[in-house]
Amino acid sequence: MNKEQTLHDLGFLINAHQKIIAEQDTICACRNTIANEKEAINYKHRRKQRLILNWICLPLLFFTFIGWKFFIILLIYIILFKKFKLKPFATKKYKNEMNELENTVVKPRLNQIKNSEQLIPKINNLILQSSEYQRIPNSYSHLNALVNLFIYLRDGRADNLKEAINLYETEQHRARMEQNQQVMISNTEQAAIDAYAARQNSEIAATQSADAVNNSRKASAYASDNNDLLNNRKQPEYRRY
């Protein structure tokens, strides 16, 4: 198999994999759009409900402090408020917004999701049944390997598929070694940090120990001076006759 044929095979497989990824991204984007739009309406609905409840709770507190006679007025107020304000909001307006969302956002996005979910298996079957797929080793049929093999051949670093595969394996091995080296460097740095911390802790402990010894010496000297002073005061005075 010549170089041009290999480039054609790799290009076909890369393009097919990219289409699958694009369809998967479309599915995720549509689902996120539906969820975000519904959450926006629900958030607005909950916020207005909280405002309505505040308008109910404030008069409730007011009439409660005034007396039970005014509580009847409060009940009438709540009933009227619920009938003319809360109920239409909780049913008609909210349902209208959700119906509009269903027609303008949800249904079109669900159709896109359905089309993408039907298209992905078709692309996979097309890949598996293609002669291009049969000519590329299965271990290198994933997108990352295909792209790298295509680049090696196009840039002239490899003249055929075998050379491209060998170069790919070499670079993958180098990347793994560099990653392991980075982990070793990180572990070495952590060991150095621990060593510095241990040394600092030792210095702090030594300083505290020295301070304790000095304090003990000062206390002993102070006690000795006090004893000498007391002994001098207790010595009897001899009279001369």
C-alpha positions, 0 to 999 in steps of 0.5 A: 500500500503506497503513501497516498493510499494510506493518507486517503485511508487515514483521512477517511477514518479521521473524518468519520470519527470527527463526525461521530464526535460532532454528533455527540457534542450536538446531543450534549448541547441540546440536552444542556439547552433544554435543561438550562431553559427549563431551569430559567423559567422555573427560577423566575417562577420560584422568585415570583412565588417568593415575592407573592408569599412575602406580600401574604406574610407581611399582612399576616404578621401585622394582623396577628399583632393587632388582634384576632378580629382583624384575622378574618380580614386577613383570611379574606385578603388571602383568599382574594389574593390567591384567586386573582393573583396567585392562581393564574400565575401558578397555572395559566402563565407558567403553563403558557411559558412552558408550552412555548418553550416546548414548541420553540426549544424542546421539540426542535432539540429533541429532534436533533438528538434523535437524528444524531442518535440515529446517525452515530450507529450508521457512521460506526457501521460505515467505518467497520464495513469500509476497506479503509478500516480493514487496512489499518491495524485495529490498535491504531484505529482510534482518533488520536493514533489516526491523526498522528499517523496522518501527520507523520506521513504528510510531513515526511517523517514516515514514508509508509504505514509501518514507519508511521506506526513505529514513530508513533510508538516511539513518541508515545513511549517518550511521552510516558517516560516524560510523564513518569519523570515529571512524577519523580521530580514532583516526588523529589520536590515533596521530599525536599519540602518535607526535609526542610520542614523537618529541619525547621521543626528540629530547630524550633524544638531545640530553641524551645528546649534551650529556652526551657533550660535557661528558664530553669537556671534562672528559677534556680538562681532566683530560689538560691538568692531568696534562700541566702537572703532568708538565712541572713535575716534569721542569723541571731544578733550577739550582744556585747557585755 
